[in-house]
């Protein structure tokens, strides 16, 4: 009798263990694949971000040299060097010979290059600034009216008006506070780390057309990429796409 009770208890314990393990496996089966899908999506997004950046670098390089370059590192160095030069001297425009790594490169820098650079390689942001407006009430003699006239001006214009021979007097000042929404770009410089796929660390494929009129940036992944996860799951990724002459494969 005692042996039967022990056997029944053992079977009960195994059953409970089986139920617990089944629940754990069910939870893993639900959440682990989801985590893997999120990781796949994040890496795909990062890789396509890199492809877009390399393409944009090549377009800036083309605007400077009227050609493309399959050496992405050189293109990045040149484009960044031009932006740095414009940051130091806003008049650094037109046809120039830029010395980079001991090599002279003929470039033609168009006006607005720096603004386009900052908006292309930048994340749009917004912020709220508190603005204090000070308005002055002044009296000016009006030649047209032949008498004194009262007008309202902003504080930044006060010195200009007080220097006018028709200025008579400042009779009042009012200060108001307001909130203004400011749009701006959080800019960055393209990095050589963008030249490699974040998943395989292989370089992206940069190809230039035979007539040098267009460039193609493509993911180095040509077959399905797999990584084993937790023995029974797999991380999978296919090509992250390409940009060819401005056309993006993922649009």
C-alpha positions, 0 to 999 in steps of 0.5 A: 500500500505504501509503495502504491502511494509513493508511486502515485506521488512520483507520477503526480510530481512528474505530471506537475513538472511536465505541466510547469515545463510545458508552460515555460516552453509555451511562454518561450515559444511566444516571446522569443520569436517576437524578440527575434523578429524585433531584432531582425527589424531593428537591424534591417532598419539600421542597414537601410539607414546606412545604405541611404547614407552611403547613397547620399554621400555619393550624391554629394561627392558627385555634386563636388567632383562630377563623378562617383567613387566606389571607394566609399571611405574616400567619398566620406572623407572628402564630403566631410572635409568640405563641410568642415571647411564651410563650417570654418569659412562660409565663403569657401565656395566655387572651384577649389583644389582641396588637399586630402591625404596629400592628394589634391582634388578639384572640387566645385562647391555650390552655395547652400552645400552646408545647409543641404548637408545638415538637413540630409545628414540630420534628424528633424527635431522640434523644441519649445523656446520661451521668447520675451518680446519687449515693445516700446511706445515712442513719439516721433515727429512725422514730416508727412503729418507735420506733428508728433506721432505715436508708434510701437517698435520692438526693442531691437529697433530702439537704438535705430529710432533714438538715433533718428533726428525726428525722435522725440521721446520714449513714453512706455515699455511693455514686456510679453512672454510667449512660447514658440515652436522651433524646428531644427536638425540634429546633424551628424557627419557620415561615418566609415562604420556605415560602410559595413552591414551591421549584421554581417560586417561585410561592406556594402556593394557600391557600383557605378554605371559604365557611363558614370551617370548613376550609382548603386548601393546594395546590401552584401547579403545575397542569400538567406542569413541564419543564426541559431538562437536558443537551440530551436529558434533561428534569426533569419535575414534576407538582403536589406535591399538597394538604392539604384539611381535614386530608386529604393527597393524597399519603397 
